[in-house]
Amino acid sequence: MSDTTGDDVVDLGFARLDTGRLARTGDPEVVYGAGKTVEQVVTLLRTLQSAHPERAVVATRLDDAALAAVDAAFADATIDPLARCVSLGPLPVAAGLVCVVAAGTSDGPVAAEAAFTARAFGAGVRRIDDVGVAGIHRLLAVQEQLAAADCLVVVAGMEGALPSVIGGLVGVPLVGVPTSVGYGTSYGGLAALLAMMNSCAPGVTVTNIDNGFGAGVFAARVARRAAPRPDGGPA
């Protein structure tokens, strides 16, 4: 049984939902699905949707059972099996443009999580996939698309060189996401993380390993601020 403990918190017994986050930050709380039961995920989403019926609510890192349960419980659920994310309710009007760039197909799940999150947090999203540095001509062919974005999310494993290369090609705000993709000495993404953090290219910021969600939130907030307001001024 739920219990409202204050204007900003709903106590569900197993979780204390921060229902005031939307008013404070512009974005509602997100359900992190890993480690939660199917019933907990459904209850959390239902409670958040009730608190914010006018704004999409999101859950990330859902396993197959949780994805299936959400699909069965909510007629309006938007589900991305690759990203392992769901949203319920109306998405915000897209403001600005986030371009999510993946080095290789194996980086796809993290890139998909970033793209799903950025859209749910109010940005327009474009995907550019499989442009890793092993075939640099693929990246040069999309340079104009990269330069047109308000913020870039650059996802790469192995040696994690892609954000540095892109940071030397365009002057767009950029967040690198190291992934746990690679052979033994990539150390589960640690090599990519350290390479990105030590980037020689200016303007490269970095999330933790496989944190597509964090990158998507950051990029959406940058893009929303960059987008023009209806009155013609900056956001």
Secondary structure in CASP SS format (residue, H / E / C, confidence):
PFRMAT SS
TARGET T0000
AUTHOR 0000-0000-0000
METHOD secondary structure of the structure
MODEL  1
M C 1.00
S C 1.00
D E 1.00
T E 1.00
T E 1.00
G E 1.00
D C 1.00
D C 1.00
V E 1.00
V E 1.00
D E 1.00
L C 1.00
G C 1.00
F C 1.00
A C 1.00
R E 1.00
L E 1.00
D E 1.00
T C 1.00
G C 1.00
R H 1.00
L H 1.00
A H 1.00
R H 1.00
T H 1.00
G C 1.00
D C 1.00
P C 1.00
E C 1.00
V C 1.00
V E 1.00
Y E 1.00
G C 1.00
A C 1.00
G C 1.00
K C 1.00
T C 1.00
V H 1.00
E H 1.00
Q H 1.00
V H 1.00
V H 1.00
T H 1.00
L H 1.00
L H 1.00
R H 1.00
T H 1.00
L H 1.00
Q H 1.00
S H 1.00
A H 1.00
H C 1.00
P C 1.00
E C 1.00
R C 1.00
A C 1.00
V E 1.00
V E 1.00
A E 1.00
T E 1.00
R C 1.00
L C 1.00
D C 1.00
D H 1.00
A H 1.00
A H 1.00
L H 1.00
A H 1.00
A H 1.00
V H 1.00
D H 1.00
A H 1.00
A H 1.00
F C 1.00
A C 1.00
D C 1.00
A C 1.00
T E 1.00
I E 1.00
D E 1.00
P C 1.00
L C 1.00
A C 1.00
R C 1.00
C E 1.00
V E 1.00
S E 1.00
L E 1.00
G C 1.00
P C 1.00
L C 1.00
P C 1.00
V C 1.00
A C 1.00
A C 1.00
G C 1.00
L E 1.00
V E 1.00
C E 1.00
V E 1.00
V E 1.00
A E 1.00
A C 1.00
G C 1.00
T H 1.00
S H 1.00
D H 1.00
G H 1.00
P H 1.00
V H 1.00
A H 1.00
A H 1.00
E H 1.00
A H 1.00
A H 1.00
F H 1.00
T H 1.00
A H 1.00
R H 1.00
A H 1.00
F C 1.00
G C 1.00
A C 1.00
G E 1.00
V E 1.00
R E 1.00
R E 1.00
I E 1.00
D C 1.00
D C 1.00
V C 1.00
G C 1.00
V H 1.00
A H 1.00
G H 1.00
I H 1.00
H H 1.00
R H 1.00
L H 1.00
L H 1.00
A C 1.00
V C 1.00
Q H 1.00
E H 1.00
Q H 1.00
L H 1.00
A H 1.00
A C 1.00
A C 1.00
D C 1.00
C E 1.00
L E 1.00
V E 1.00
V E 1.00
V E 1.00
A E 1.00
G C 1.00
M C 1.00
E C 1.00
G C 1.00
A C 1.00
L H 1.00
P H 1.00
S H 1.00
V H 1.00
I H 1.00
G H 1.00
G C 1.00
L C 1.00
V C 1.00
G C 1.00
V C 1.00
P C 1.00
L E 1.00
V E 1.00
G E 1.00
V E 1.00
P E 1.00
T C 1.00
S C 1.00
V C 1.00
G C 1.00
Y C 1.00
G H 1.00
T H 1.00
S H 1.00
Y H 1.00
G H 1.00
G H 1.00
L H 1.00
A H 1.00
A H 1.00
L H 1.00
L H 1.00
A H 1.00
M H 1.00
M H 1.00
N C 1.00
S C 1.00
C C 1.00
A C 1.00
P C 1.00
G C 1.00
V E 1.00
T E 1.00
V E 1.00
T C 1.00
N C 1.00
I C 1.00
D C 1.00
N C 1.00
G H 1.00
F H 1.00
G H 1.00
A H 1.00
G H 1.00
V H 1.00
F H 1.00
A H 1.00
A H 1.00
R H 1.00
V H 1.00
A H 1.00
R H 1.00
R H 1.00
A H 1.00
A C 1.00
P E 1.00
R C 1.00
P C 1.00
D C 1.00
G C 1.00
G C 1.00
P E 1.00
A C 1.00
END
